[in-house]
Amino acid sequence: MRSTCRGLSAVLRDWLMMFCAMALAIWLDRWWCNLMAVWFIGYIQFCLGEALLHEASHYNLFKSRRLHAWLQCLYAYPFFQTLHGFQKEHHLHHVDLMGGGDQTMKDYRRYGLDAARHPDMFFIWFIKPFLGGPTWYYLRSGPDLDTRSSCLQLGLFWLPLLVFCTWAGFLDILILYWFLPLVWPFPIFQYWSEIEEHFNTRTGARSNLSRWGNFFKHNEGYHWIHHRYPSIPFYKLKEAHEALAPQGTDISRGFIQSFQQMRIRQKPVWQGHPALQPGPLKEPLRFE
């Protein structure tokens, strides 16, 4: 079912879009073009360094498992991540969903989502991301610098690249069109995605069925079906959702609708809900 051709095509598509955005901004040479390019690149960085790295962590990106480690320079190292480091954290998210070992729950506490019975979702969703919080969270815990192995891998990737860019006179381009998106819009898109996927759900995970969002983010929005069947590759998730997701799962069709759902307290509708019993997402057997 997994396809190396489809995986490589998805990775290369994202790199091509980012290079095109950078080239267009440099050619037009206007401040507003640079601003738009920074935000567009940050969004595609999320599509590549979050959505596709996530696929790689499940070995769903390529047919060969070895390729996932060999090609980290395309979707992990540029984001100061390693495949192993991402897998270690993400594994806990699946086996202890919404439990004490799940980083998502720790992040929700950081964001203020358990500070009150009814958190101020308007502030958390629309205002807080632009006050620097996601950037601060990312700089503190985003880069995978926890082990000597990860530090060595990232150093072997980044040090030669930085030396080359400095020698070739491209350092300013690297800072403007890579590092700035990486520490500004990229963490904001991560922040929104992490909250949307699980906060205040009735069935454990929320699926965002936005057509354009899933086109760019490689079907990342089909989240309930991913938790139920994590071995399904990204290009089969829509089909799997339509065939296998039961009626009553949390469904959103866009950014605003997700906000509307999260601002109204919802009661879990089945005993396997992670809020009631942390662990892997289970099939809801009945709905009230």
Buried (B, 14 or more C-beta within 10 A) or exposed (E): EBBEEBBBEBBEBBBEBBEEBBEEBBEEEEEEBBEBBBBBBBBBBBBBBBBBBBBBBBBBBBBBEEBBBEBBEBBBBBBBBBBBBBBBBBEBBBEBBBBEBBBBBEBBEBBBBEEEEEBEBEEBBEEBBEEBBBBEBBEEBBBBBEEEEBBEBBEEBEEEBEEEBEEEEEBEEBEBBBEBBBBBBBBBBBBBBBBBBBBBBBBBBBBBBBEEBBEBBBBBBBBBBBBBBBEBBBBBBBEBBEEEBBEBBBBBBBEEBBBEBBBEEBEBBBEBBBBEBBBBBBEBEEEE
